[in-house]
Amino acid sequence: MVYPFANLPRMARFRARRSVLGFDVVGHGTSVKIIEVNADPTPLTHEGVSDYLIQGKTGEILPGLVEEAKKAQKHQT
């Protein structure tokens, strides 16, 4: 975890707000989805900041995610 970038997921999570019955709600009920890709769980995992943890080597996982995103995009158009 390298700061200040490592704080970006927390900023996204806790600045995303929505109103429910007149109350300001922060957190997982918002439209922000945080996907953590890492070899091991991090404080983001343990603190509940991340919605998903994809565990493995980033260099191996990200190319597969990009390919799946391209396939999904082709099906949407």
C-alpha positions, 0 to 999 in steps of 0.5 A: 500500500503506497500513499497517498494513492492507497487512500483512494478506495477509502475516499471513494467509499466514504464520500459516496453518499445517498439519501434514504428516508431523509438520512445520509447513508455512506458506504456499501449501499451506494453505487461505488463498487471497489474491486481489490486485486491483490495477492493477499487480503489488505487492510481494505479487505479487513476494514470492509472497504472493498466490495470484492477481493480477487486474490492472485498476482495482479500481472496475471489477473488484470489481462484476463479482466481486460479481455472479459471487459472487452467481450462484455462491451462487444455484447452490449453494442 
